[in-house]
């Protein structure tokens, strides 16, 4: 038991985000992308995009 927990008089609740990092990418040019098993998708800033 930690020293801080030992000093508390009331129980506490901890909330943790377990979903991991989320990335907001805005709109995709074709609206959606379907990936097959084993395919890769690399996200880059608009200024670095080379077609």
PESULSUL-V133534 format. One record per run of one state. SS is the DSSP state (@ for helix, = for strand, . for the rest). FROM is the first residue (numbers start at 0). LEN is the number of residues. If there is no record, write none. Layout:
BEGIN
SS,FROM,LEN / SS,FROM,LEN
END
This chain:
BEGIN
.,0,2 / @,2,5 / .,7,38 / @,45,3 / .,48,3
END
